[in-house]
Amino acid sequence: MMRAIVLLHRWLGMAFCLLFAMWFATGIVMHFVPFPSLTEAERFAGLVPLDRVETTIAVADAVAASAIADATRIRLIQRSDGPVYVVSGPSRAGAVLAAHGVDASVASSDLALAIARDHARSRGLDAARVAIVARADYDQWNVPNGFDRHRPLFRVALGDSAGTEVYVSSLTGEIVLDTTRSERTWNLVGSVLHWIYPTVLRSNWSLWDRVVWTLSLLALIAALLGAVLGLARIKPRSGLIGSPYRGWHALHHLIGLAAMVFVLSWIFSGWLSMDHGRLFSRGQLTSAESSVMNASPNWAAAASLDRQPVSPLAREIEWFAFNGTLYRRDRTGLAGQTLIKAGDAPRDGPTGSLDVQEVQGLTARLAAGCGAPSVLADNDDYPAQSNVPGAPVYRSYCGDLWFDIDGADGNLLQRLDSSRRAYRWFYGALHTLDFPVLLARPLLRDGLVVGLCTLGLLFSITGIVIGWRRLVAMR
């Protein structure tokens, strides 16, 4: 039995020692440089005040013109070619011009350039040398599936000193992603390597999922076998832990024992990052819950909301249904909005959000036994944040099932059952050390991440040396 373990560990270790070293090294990079994305602050900063004079068609007419039968949200934004309704549903998104309801998808490079230029100027970025780089479905930075409803994308280089590139959705004309030269460089030696993220593989999500899940599982087995051998081969010396090996083998054994708990927990939690419903729930709504949460409203009722005046400072107006009732929210700043419900006075400032009774009315239809929602604390063990700074997030406890609702726009932020709550600890806490006690001490957390990953890297390097020497000896 022990001989079989030795042989399996030896050959799996030789096959995966480089992968282990890569994961530990890139994990340090990823801790400090996340994968490129367009933050809500950046997106909103790129918007300009609306010109309502050019808006001539009603919300209901915009939905009809979009042909999106399951539309659940409508937004009005100012684009380079005029105000545009962006119509979104669970299946897809689209846009129509607010002046006369014709399709507002972006087919022209000139329009994409104009949209990118205006976005950059609104954010205070230099766009004097803006130019189209490509129009394509996939590249290294837009492979996540969240961009599927915007493909193909125009990639536009601003030509500024930071090497900023922005991506324009061909279906809605919105900026959906930006990257800088620094982000791209660090991510090539960070996230791209760590996630085994080459475009040709990641563009096929199902294939990428199977490949990385299998590699992670084999790596976990190699680590487990090594832990068994490492413990079995301990040789006490003068009351201390010793090793029967010499040279690099002794270093591999002793560093492995020192790093064993971290290596096993990190590789195990890394494997769980690819779980995608295999062992734990995915936090997705059931079909019955989705029919309540994403029910298409009677958009003709939006006309009553539009009798309320719009602030000249509004950069975005959104209409959405919540528990069968239509709302309008006018956004004048990243943290400033006015929420309007038909028949009610406008709510703005700290009260510009849904209230407890409204949230409770919805969650009571999602599940049985729901108590009164409570506002989520900033340091909650299962955190969720609104896109609007300072807006409340409501949590409803429905027995074993928890729902987190964004008070600013009524979006569901999290659906947590016991399986999903366990996943938060088995994956998130073990892999990123986002334990509450460490989140409250970011410098300590940074030091632990760097120190433990460096220890894992040194351990992996000893394995590389041993494996290389064995391969050379076999020639």
C-alpha positions in Angstrom: 0.0 0.0 0.0 2.7 2.5 1.0 4.7 1.7 -2.2 1.6 2.5 -4.3 1.3 5.8 -2.4 5.0 6.6 -3.0 4.7 5.9 -6.7 1.5 7.9 -7.2 2.8 10.9 -5.2 6.1 10.8 -7.1 4.6 10.8 -10.6 1.7 13.1 -9.8 4.2 15.4 -8.0 6.5 15.5 -11.0 3.6 16.3 -13.3 2.1 19.0 -11.1 5.0 20.7 -9.2 5.2 23.4 -11.8 1.5 24.0 -11.6 1.7 24.2 -7.8 4.5 26.8 -8.1 2.5 28.8 -10.6 -0.6 28.8 -8.4 1.2 30.0 -5.3 3.1 32.8 -7.2 0.1 34.0 -9.2 -2.0 33.9 -6.0 0.1 36.6 -4.5 -0.3 38.8 -7.7 -4.1 38.2 -7.7 -4.4 39.3 -4.1 -3.3 42.8 -5.0 -4.4 43.1 -8.7 -7.9 41.7 -9.4 -9.1 40.8 -12.9 -10.0 43.9 -14.9 -13.6 45.1 -14.6 -15.6 48.3 -15.0 -16.6 49.4 -11.5 -20.0 51.0 -10.8 -18.2 54.2 -9.9 -16.3 54.2 -13.3 -19.5 53.3 -15.2 -21.5 56.1 -13.6 -18.7 58.6 -13.9 -18.8 58.0 -17.7 -22.5 59.1 -17.9 -23.6 62.6 -18.7 -26.9 64.4 -17.7 -29.9 63.4 -19.7 -31.5 65.5 -22.4 -35.2 64.7 -21.8 -36.3 67.1 -24.6 -35.2 64.5 -27.2 -37.2 61.7 -25.5 -40.5 61.4 -27.3 -41.5 57.8 -26.9 -42.9 56.2 -23.7 -41.3 53.4 -21.8 -44.0 50.9 -22.9 -43.3 51.8 -26.5 -39.6 51.3 -26.0 -40.2 47.8 -24.6 -42.5 47.0 -27.6 -39.8 48.3 -30.0 -37.1 46.2 -28.4 -39.1 43.0 -28.9 -37.8 41.8 -25.6 -41.0 40.1 -24.3 -39.6 39.3 -20.8 -38.2 42.8 -20.1 -37.8 43.4 -16.4 -35.8 46.7 -16.3 -35.6 49.8 -18.5 -32.9 52.4 -18.2 -32.6 55.8 -20.0 -29.1 57.1 -20.6 -27.6 59.8 -22.8 -25.5 58.4 -25.6 -23.5 60.2 -28.2 -26.3 59.8 -30.7 -29.0 60.9 -28.3 -31.0 59.5 -25.3 -31.4 55.7 -25.5 -33.6 53.2 -23.7 -31.7 50.1 -22.6 -34.1 47.3 -22.2 -33.1 44.2 -20.2 -34.6 40.9 -19.5 -33.4 37.5 -18.2 -32.7 36.3 -21.7 -31.1 39.3 -23.4 -30.6 43.1 -23.6 -31.1 45.7 -26.3 -31.5 49.4 -26.9 -33.8 51.7 -28.8 -33.4 55.4 -29.5 -35.7 57.4 -27.2 -36.5 59.9 -30.0 -38.3 57.5 -32.3 -37.9 54.0 -31.1 -35.7 52.6 -33.8 -33.0 50.0 -33.0 -30.0 51.6 -31.2 -27.5 48.7 -31.5 -24.0 49.8 -32.6 -22.8 48.6 -36.0 -20.6 51.5 -36.9 -17.0 52.0 -35.7 -17.5 55.7 -35.8 -20.4 55.5 -33.3 -18.4 53.2 -31.1 -15.5 55.7 -31.2 -17.8 58.6 -30.3 -19.3 56.7 -27.4 -15.9 55.7 -26.0 -14.6 59.3 -26.5 -17.6 60.8 -24.6 -17.3 58.2 -21.8 -13.6 59.0 -21.4 -14.0 62.7 -21.3 -16.8 62.5 -18.7 -14.4 60.5 -16.5 -11.6 63.0 -17.1 -9.5 60.6 -19.2 -7.4 61.7 -22.1 -9.1 60.6 -25.3 -7.3 62.7 -27.9 -5.9 59.7 -29.7 -8.9 57.3 -29.5 -8.9 54.5 -32.0 -10.7 51.2 -32.7 -8.5 48.2 -31.9 -10.9 45.3 -32.7 -14.5 44.2 -33.0 -14.8 40.6 -31.8 -16.7 38.2 -29.7 -13.8 37.3 -27.4 -10.5 38.4 -26.3 -8.4 37.8 -23.1 -10.3 40.3 -21.0 -13.9 39.8 -21.9 -14.1 36.0 -21.7 -16.4 36.0 -18.6 -19.9 34.9 -19.4 -21.5 38.1 -18.1 -20.5 39.7 -21.4 -22.4 37.3 -23.5 -25.4 39.6 -23.8 -23.1 42.3 -25.2 -21.2 40.4 -27.9 -19.6 41.3 -30.2 -17.7 44.1 -28.4 -15.8 47.0 -29.8 -12.4 47.4 -28.1 -11.3 51.0 -28.2 -7.9 52.3 -27.2 -7.9 55.8 -25.7 -4.2 56.4 -26.5 -3.6 57.9 -23.0 -0.5 57.4 -20.9 -2.1 54.6 -18.9 -2.9 52.6 -22.0 -6.6 52.5 -21.2 -8.9 50.5 -23.4 -12.7 50.4 -23.1 -15.2 48.0 -24.5 -18.4 49.1 -26.2 -21.4 46.8 -26.3 -22.6 46.3 -29.9 -26.2 45.6 -28.6 -26.7 48.5 -26.1 -23.8 50.9 -26.9 -22.8 51.0 -23.3 -19.2 50.8 -21.9 -19.1 47.5 -20.2 -15.4 47.0 -19.5 -12.2 48.9 -19.2 -8.5 47.8 -18.8 -5.2 49.6 -18.3 -1.8 48.6 -19.5 -0.8 47.9 -15.8 -3.9 45.7 -15.2 -3.3 43.7 -18.4 0.4 43.2 -17.6 -0.1 42.1 -14.0 -3.0 39.9 -14.9 -1.0 38.0 -17.6 1.2 36.8 -14.7 -1.7 36.7 -12.3 -5.3 35.7 -13.1 -4.7 34.4 -16.6 -2.1 31.9 -15.5 -3.8 31.1 -12.2 -7.2 30.3 -13.7 -5.6 28.7 -16.8 -7.5 31.4 -18.7 -6.2 31.4 -22.4 -8.9 32.9 -24.6 -9.1 29.8 -26.8 -9.9 27.6 -23.8 -12.0 30.0 -21.7 -14.2 31.0 -24.5 -15.6 27.5 -24.3 -16.9 27.6 -20.7 -17.9 23.9 -20.5 -14.5 22.7 -21.7 -12.6 25.1 -19.5 -14.6 24.1 -16.5 -13.9 20.4 -17.0 -10.2 20.9 -17.7 -9.5 23.1 -14.7 -11.7 21.0 -12.3 -9.9 17.8 -13.3 -6.4 19.4 -13.0 -7.3 20.8 -9.6 -8.6 17.4 -8.4 -5.5 15.6 -9.5 -3.4 18.3 -7.8 -5.4 17.8 -4.6 -4.8 14.0 -4.7 -1.1 14.6 -5.1 -1.1 16.9 -2.1 -3.1 14.5 0.0 -0.7 11.6 -0.9 2.3 13.8 0.0 0.7 14.6 3.4 0.3 10.9 4.2 3.9 10.2 3.2 5.2 13.2 5.1 3.5 12.2 8.3 4.5 8.6 7.9 8.2 9.4 7.4 8.6 11.7 10.4 11.8 10.7 12.3 11.9 12.3 15.8 15.3 13.6 16.8 16.0 14.8 20.3 12.3 15.6 20.8 12.1 17.5 17.5 10.5 16.6 14.2 13.2 15.2 11.9 13.5 13.7 8.4 15.1 10.5 7.2 16.1 12.3 4.0 19.0 14.5 3.0 19.5 17.5 0.8 16.5 18.7 -1.3 14.4 15.7 -0.2 14.8 16.7 3.4 13.9 20.3 2.5 10.8 19.1 0.6 9.8 16.9 3.6 10.3 19.5 6.3 8.9 22.5 4.4 6.0 20.3 3.4 5.2 19.4 7.0 5.4 23.1 7.9 3.1 24.1 5.0 0.9 21.0 5.0 -2.3 22.5 6.6 -2.1 25.6 4.4 -1.3 23.7 1.2 -4.1 21.2 1.7 -6.7 23.8 2.6 -5.6 26.1 -0.3 -5.6 23.4 -2.9 -8.9 22.0 -1.7 -10.6 25.4 -1.6 -9.1 26.2 -5.0 -10.6 23.0 -6.4 -13.9 24.1 -4.8 -13.7 27.4 -6.8 -14.6 25.2 -9.8 -17.4 23.4 -8.0 -20.2 25.1 -10.0 -23.0 23.1 -8.4 -21.2 19.7 -8.2 -21.1 19.5 -4.4 -22.6 22.8 -3.2 -25.6 24.7 -4.4 -25.0 27.6 -6.8 -27.2 30.2 -5.1 -29.5 30.5 -8.1 -33.3 31.1 -7.9 -35.6 28.1 -8.5 -38.0 28.5 -11.4 -40.8 29.3 -9.0 -38.7 32.0 -7.3 -37.6 33.4 -10.6 -41.2 33.8 -11.8 -41.8 36.0 -8.8 -38.5 37.9 -8.8 -38.4 38.4 -12.6 -42.0 38.8 -13.4 -42.6 41.2 -16.4 -44.8 44.1 -15.4 -47.4 46.1 -17.2 -45.1 48.7 -18.7 -48.0 51.0 -19.6 -48.3 51.8 -15.9 -44.9 53.6 -16.2 -46.8 56.6 -17.6 -48.1 57.5 -14.1 -44.5 57.6 -12.8 -43.4 59.9 -15.5 -45.7 62.7 -14.3 -43.1 63.3 -11.6 -40.5 65.9 -12.7 -36.9 64.7 -13.4 -33.9 66.5 -12.0 -31.8 68.3 -14.6 -28.8 66.6 -12.9 -30.1 63.1 -13.6 -27.6 60.9 -15.5 -29.7 57.7 -15.5 -33.3 56.9 -15.1 -34.4 53.3 -14.4 -37.8 51.7 -14.3 -38.2 48.4 -12.6 -40.9 46.2 -11.1 -40.7 45.0 -7.5 -43.4 42.7 -6.1 -45.7 43.6 -9.0 -45.4 47.4 -8.5 -43.5 49.7 -10.9 -40.8 52.1 -9.5 -38.7 54.8 -11.1 -35.3 55.8 -9.8 -33.5 58.9 -10.9 -29.8 58.8 -10.3 -28.1 62.1 -9.9 -24.8 60.8 -8.4 -23.1 57.6 -7.5 -24.6 57.8 -4.0 -27.6 60.0 -4.9 -30.9 58.9 -6.2 -34.6 59.6 -6.0 -37.0 56.6 -5.8 -40.6 57.1 -7.0 -43.4 54.6 -6.5 -46.8 55.3 -8.2 -49.0 57.2 -5.8 -46.2 58.0 -3.3 -44.1 61.0 -2.7 -40.6 60.8 -4.1 -37.9 59.4 -1.8 -34.5 60.8 -1.9 -31.4 61.2 0.3 -31.0 58.5 2.9 -34.6 57.3 2.4 -34.3 57.0 -1.4 -34.6 53.2 -1.2 -37.2 50.4 -0.7 -38.5 50.0 2.8 -38.8 47.0 5.1 -42.5 46.4 4.3 -41.9 46.4 0.6 -39.1 43.9 0.8 -41.1 41.7 3.2 -44.0 41.7 0.8 -41.8 40.2 -1.9 -39.9 37.7 0.2 -43.1 36.4 1.6 -44.0 35.3 -2.0 -40.5 33.8 -2.5 -40.6 31.4 0.5 -42.7 30.4 3.5 -41.9 31.5 7.1 -40.0 34.7 6.3 -39.5 37.1 9.2 -39.2 40.8 9.0 -36.1 41.8 6.9 -33.2 43.4 8.7 -30.5 45.7 7.3 -27.2 43.9 6.7 -24.3 45.1 8.8 -21.1 46.1 7.0 -19.1 43.4 8.9 -21.6 40.6 8.3 -20.1 37.1 7.9 -22.0 36.7 4.6 -21.4 40.2 3.1 -23.3 41.8 0.3 -23.2 45.4 -0.9 -25.4 47.7 -2.9 -24.1 49.4 -6.0 -25.3 52.7 -4.5 -22.9 53.6 -1.6 -24.8 53.9 1.7 -28.0 52.2 0.4 -29.3 49.4 2.7 -29.2 45.7 1.9 -32.1 43.8 3.4 -31.8 40.2 4.5 -34.9 38.1 4.9 -34.6 34.9 6.9 -37.0 32.3 5.6 -36.1 29.3 7.7 -33.0 27.8 6.3 -33.2 30.1 3.2 -31.9 33.7 3.3 -32.5 36.3 0.6 -30.4 39.5 0.4 -32.2 42.4 -1.5 -30.6 45.6 -2.7 -32.7 48.4 -1.2 -31.6 50.8 -4.0 -32.9 48.9 -7.0 -34.7 45.8 -5.7 -32.1 43.4 -7.2 -31.5 40.0 -5.5 -27.9 40.1 -4.4 -27.7 36.6 -2.7 -29.7 33.5 -2.2 -28.1 31.6 0.7 -29.2 28.2 1.7 -27.2 26.1 4.2 -25.1 24.6 1.4 -24.2 28.1 0.0 -23.4 29.4 3.4 -21.0 26.4 4.0 -19.4 27.1 0.6 -18.6 30.7 1.7 -16.3 29.2 4.4 -14.9 26.2 2.5 -14.1 28.2 -0.5 -14.0 31.9 0.2 -12.5 31.9 3.7 -10.0 29.1 3.1 -8.8 30.4 -0.3 -8.7 34.1 0.2 -8.5 34.3 4.0 -11.5 36.6 4.1 -12.3 35.6 7.7 -14.0 38.5 9.4 -11.2 38.9 11.9 -8.7 39.3 9.1 -10.9 41.6 7.0 -10.9 43.9 10.0 -7.0 43.8 9.9 -6.1 44.2 6.2 -2.3 44.5 6.7 -2.3 41.3 8.7 -4.3 39.5 6.1 -1.9 40.8 3.3 1.0 39.5 5.3 -0.5 36.1 5.8 -1.5 35.7 2.2 2.0 36.7 1.0 3.8 34.7 3.6 1.8 31.5 3.2 1.9 31.6 -0.6 5.7 32.2 -0.5 6.0 29.2 1.8 4.0 27.2 -0.6 6.1 28.5 -3.5 9.3 27.4 -1.8 7.8 24.0 -1.1 6.9 23.7 -4.8 10.4 24.7 -5.9 11.9 21.8 -3.9 9.5 19.5 -5.7 10.6 20.9 -9.1 14.3 20.3 -8.2 13.6 16.8 -7.1 11.5 16.0 -10.1 14.0 17.5 -12.5 16.8 15.5 -11.0 14.8 12.3 -11.3 14.0 12.9 -14.9 17.7 13.6 -15.7 18.7 10.4 -13.9 16.2 8.4 -16.0 17.9 9.5 -19.3 
